[in-house]
Amino acid sequence: MATRARTASSPPPGMTAILVGRSVSGGSLRALIDRLAEGGVVVSIAATLEEARAILRRLGPAHPSMLLIDAEEAPVDDDGATTLPAMVAAATQLAPGLAPIVVAHLISGELAIACFRAGAGDVLELELEGTAGARPALARVAARQARAADHAGQVGELRAMVEEFLRDLIRTERRSLDLEEQLTQRVRRATGEFLAAVDPEPSRAPSILLVEDDREVADRLAEELEAAGVTTFAYLSGEEAAREVRLLLAQGTEFDLALVDLRLPGIDGLATIRALRAARPGLPAFLMTGYDDPSAAAGAADLGVVGYVYKPFDDLEQLIQRLRELATAAMQRDREHRYLQQIKGRHERVLSRYRALPPLEEA
C-alpha cells in the first residue's frame, strides 16, 4: 500500500494513547511506543476494548485521548477472516467522536478501506511507513476528534437552550389555555350557549362511570363515591351505559375511569368496556368480579384493563379512596395530554426544527 504524505505536527500536550494489543515487548510496536513517548504521548496498554473503555472513563472526556488498535490482535471469524473492521466500529462507540487508528505491519487496500468505512481515523503501516508518521497521524486525528467534541458540545448547548425555551413555552401555554377555557365558559354561560366540546375547568371533580347490574350494590357504590367527591354515573347494563355515554360525551361530559361488573345481563363486562372505549378511547377501566376466571383475565389483559375489584368488598372505605385517587390521576393525565396536543399543534414549526437537531451521540 502506498505511503501517504503526512503533515509534520505534534499531538496535544499530555495526550494519552491507548494501545489495544498484547505483544509490545519488542519489535515495531515497541518502536512506535518509544517514538510517541519522545513526543510527550503517554501510552497505556489495554488487552481488550473493555479495558480501553475503563481507561477512557478514568481519564475523563476532557483529557486528550487516542485509541490505537493493533491489527494483529483482531480476532478472526469462523471462516478465518479478520474481524478488524468490526473491532474498529466497536471502538468508535467507546467515546463520542472517537476515531481509532489502526496499526498494522502490512494491510491490504481492501481491508484499509473497510477500516475507514468502520470509522477509523487513520491506518499506520509500520513496515512501509515506519514510526515517523505516528505523531503527525495522532495530531491530525486528535484535531478531528476535538472538532467533533466541540460540535457535540455546541449541539448539547443548543439542545439545552431549546429545551429550556420549550419548558417555558409549555408553562406559558398552559396558563394561556386555562384562561382561554375559563373565558369561553363564562361567555357561553352568559349567552346561554350549549357548552359542548369545551374542555372542563381545572377545578372539576373526578368522574367515574359505574356499570353494575345489582341495584343495591350500584346505589351503595355511587353514594359512597359521591360522598368522597367523585361524580358518578351509574348504569345497570352495558347497553344502557354505552348508549347514555355517547349522549353525555356529546354534551361535553368527561369520564375519567370506568368500573364495570364482569357478569352483566346482555353484553358482558369486557364487551361493555369495548363499547365504552369506542365512544371514549383510552378510558381506564376496572373489572368487578366475585371469582377468578382465567379466560376473562386473558381478555381483560388484551383490553388493557387496569385491574380487578373483588366482591364482596373487604374494605369499602379504602376502595372508595383508591378509586378516587385513580380517577383523579387519570383526569390529570388526560388533561396534560390535551394540553400537549394543543401546544404541539400551535408550535409544530419550532418542534419540528428541534427534532431535526442531530442526537448528541451522533454529533
N, C-alpha and C positions, 0 to 999 in steps of 0.2 A: 504494500500500500504506500502511495506517495507521501513523503514527509510534507506537512503543512508548515508554511511560514508563520512564525509567532511574533507578536509584538513584545518587545522587551519591557517588562513591568514587574512589579513586585506585589505579592499578596498583601492584604491589610495587616497592620501590626497586630501581633497577638493572635493570629489565626491558628485554629486547631484543625488539622486534617485527620479524619478518622478513616483508617485503612481497614477494610473488611477483608481479612485474609489471615493465614496462619504461618506460612513459610517465609519468614522475614529475617532469618538469622544471617543470611548472606546473599550474594548474587545481586541481580539488578534491582530487586525491591529494596534491599538494604542500601544500595547506592542512591536510590530515589529518596529514601527517608533521610539519608545524610544530606543530600542536596537541598531538600526542603528545610532541614534544620539550620543549614547555613544561612538561609533567608529568613530565619526567625519563626518558622512554622513549627508548631508543636505537633507531633504525630502520635495519635493514640491508636492502639491495635484493638480491633473487635473481631471475634471469631465468627459472629453472626450479625445479621441485620438487627435482631432484637437487642444485642449488646450495643450496637451502634445507636439505636434509639435511646437506650438508657444514658449513654454518654451525652447525646444531644440534649436530653432533658436536664441532665445535671449542669451542663454549660449554660443553658437558657437561650431564649431566642435572640437576645441582644449580643451574644458572643459570636464573632465571625467564625463560622464553621464550614468545613467542606467534607464531602464524603468521597473516598476513593474505593473502588471495587476491584479486587484482584480477579481478573478474568479466569485465572487458573482454578480459583476456588468455587466457581459457579457449578452447581450440581448438574448432572445430565438426566434426561428423561428416560423412559423405558426403551426408546429407540436409540439411545446412545447420543442424542443431540444435546448440545449445551442449552441450559435454561437461562443464560446470561441476560437476554433482553427482559425476561420476566423478573429477574432479580433486580435489574435496573428500575423497572416500573414499580416494583415494591419499594425500592429505596426512595423514590420520589415522594412517597406517602409518609415518610418519617417526619418531615417538617415542611411547612408551607414554602414553596418556591425552591425546594432543594433540587439541584441538578447534579447528580453524581458523575464523577469522572471515572471512566473505565481504564484500568491499567492492564496492558497485555504485552507479552513478548512479541507476538505477531498476531494479527487479526485479519480475517478476510473482509473484503469490502462489503459483502452482503451482511455479515454479522455486525460490522460497524454501523451500517445504515439502520439495521434493526435496533441497535442500542440507542442511536439518536432518536429514532421514532418512539422509543420507550421512555424518552425523557433525559437521556444522558447529556451532560453539559459539554463533554469532550471525550476523546479517546486518545490515550497515550500509548504508542507502540515503542517500547523500550529498545527493542533490537534495532529498529530503524532510526529512531529519533534520539535514543539515549535519554539522559535525565535533564538535559539542558533546558528543554522546553517545559519542564514541570511547573516552575514557579510562574512563568507568564500564563500558563494554562489556568492555574489556580486563581491568578489575579483576574483573568478575563471572566471566568465562571463566577468568581466571588462578586464581581461587579454586576453580573447578570442577576445573581441571587439577591443582591442589595436592591436593585431596581424592582424586582418582583416583590420583595418585602415592603419597600416604600409604597409601591402601588397598592398592596394589600392593606397597608396602614391607612392610606388615603380613602380606599373604599370603605374600610371599617369606620373611619371618622364620618364619612358621608352617610353611611347607614345609620350610625348612632344619631346624627343630626336629624335625618329624615324621620327616624323612629320617635325622637323626642317631639318633633313637629306633629307627627301623626297622633301621639298621645294627647298633646294639647288640643289638636283639632277635634279628637273624639270627645274630650271633656267639653269643649265649646259647643259642639254639635248636639251633645246630649242636653245641655241647658236650653239650646235653641229649640230642639224638638219638644221638650217638656213645655216650654212657653207656647209653642205653636198648638200643641194639643189642648192646653188649658184655654187658650184664646178661642179655638174652634168650638170647644164645648160650650163656652159662655155665649158665643154668638148664636149658636144653634138653639140653645135653651131660650135665649131672649126672643128669637124669631119663631119658636115653636117647631123648628125643623126636626125631622127624624134623625137620630144620631147613629145611623148605620155607617159601618166601615170607618169608624173613628176609634183610634187606639184608646184603651181605657186609661183613666187618670192614674198616676202613680200610687194614689192612696187607696185604690180599690182593694177589697178583701180578696183573699184567695178563694177559688171556687172548685167544687168537686161535683162530678156527675156520678150519681149513685143509681145502680140498677140492681134491684133485689125484689124477687117475687113474693117474699114473705112480708106482708104489710107491717106486721108488728116489728120485725127487725128493721125494715126500712125506716119506719117512723122514729124508732129509737135512735138509730144512727143519725138520721137527719136532724133530730132535735139536739143531740149532743154536739154535732158538728157546728150547727148554727150558734149554739151557746158558746162555742170556742172561737167564734168569729170567722167561720168558714161558710161562704154562700153555698148552699147545697140544692141541687136539682135532683129529685128522686123520682124513679120510674119503676114500674112493676114488671116490665117486659122489655126485651131488646128491641122489638119492632117499634114500640111506643117511644123509647129513648132515641132511636135513630131518626124517627120522623120529627120529633119535637126539637131535637138538637139542631137540625138543619134550619128550622124556622128561627130559633133563638140566635144562631150564628148570623143569619141574615139581618137580624135586628141589632147586631153589634155585641151580643153577649159573649163573654170569654169563659172558656173551660180550661182549668189547669191540670186536672187529674181525674181519672175515671176509676171507680170502684165497682166492679161487676161480679155478680154471682156466677159461678161456673155453670150450675144447673138451673136453666131458666125455661119457662114454657115457651114453645115456639123455637126461635133461634137460640142456641146456647150462648154461654159467655164468650167463647172465642169468636163466634160469628158476630156477636154484638160488638166486640172490640173492633173487628174489621170494618163493620158498618160505621161505627163512630169515627174511626180514623179516615174513612173515605170522605167524611164531612169535615173533620178537623185533623189533618195529617200531623203525625208525630205526637198525638195525645198520649202522655204517660198513663199506664193502666195497671191496676192491681186486680187479681182474681180472688174472690171469696169462695171457699170450699170447706166442706166438713170432713173430707177424707182425701187421701193421696190417690192420684190417678196418673200412672206413668204416661199413658197416651196423651192425656190432656197436658201434662207437663211438657212433653215434646212439642205439642202445638203451641203452648204458651211461649216456649223458648224461641220458636220460629217467629212469633209475633213480636218478640222483644218485650214481653210483659215484665214490668218492674219487679213484681214479687207476688207473694200469696198472703192472704189474711185467712186464718183458720177459725172456723166456728165450732163450738161456741167460743166467744171472746173471753180469754182468760183475764185480761185487764183492760176494760173498755176505756178507762181514763187515759192510760198510756197509749192505746191505739189511736184515740182521737187526737192526742197531742202529736203523735208521729205523723198522722195523715195531714194535719195542719202544717207541720214543718215541710213535708214533701210537696204539698200543694204550693206553699209559699216559694220554695226553691224553684219549682217548675215555672211559676209565674215570673220570677225574676230572670230565669234563663231565657224564657220566651221573649221577654221584653228586651233583654240585651241583644238577642238575635235580631229582633226587628230594628233596634237602633243601628246595629252594624250594617244591616242590609240597606237601610236608608242612607247611612253615611257613605257606604261604598257606592251607592247609586249617584250621590251628589259629587263625589270626588274620585270617580273612576280614572280620570286622566292622571292625577297625582299617583294613585295607587298602581296604575299600570307602569308608570315610569320607575316607581320604587321596585316593583317586581322584576324589572329589566336589569337592575344592578347585578353584577356578577356575584355569585356566592363567595364568601371570604375564602373558603378552602380552594377555590379555583382562581382567585385573584393573584 
